Amino acid sequence: MSFEDEQGAAARTIDSFWPSALLSMAFVAWLGFQTWQLIGERSQLQMARATQDQPLEQAQKLRVSLDTLATSTQSLAAQGSVSARTVVEELAKRGVTINANGAASAPLK
């Protein structure tokens, strides 16, 4: 191997270092940016979920009270109340069924 060949090989090694270093830095920067974006989106999703917790709890309380009211109405209808029987029949016409047990289903989380 001649001296010129050694210089050419060294020059090629040095020449390929800078593009690969630049490419590596760009890749690391891109990964950092993506991580930063995902962390921001995660915090926004957590905040959105936190704002939905209170209305969800209120809806569950309302459902329990409506189930209790429907069960009470059905028991009154079974005892012979004409008005309660009318209400139960109208609900049945509209496709609303009343669970006689009155157990509200547990919400899914």
Secondary structure by P-SEA (a helix, b strand, c coil): ccaaaaaaaaaaaaaaaaaaaaaaaaaaaaaaaaaaaaaaaaaaaaaaaaaaaaaaaaaaaaaaaaaaaaaaaaaaaaaccaaaaaaaaaaaaaccccccccccccccc
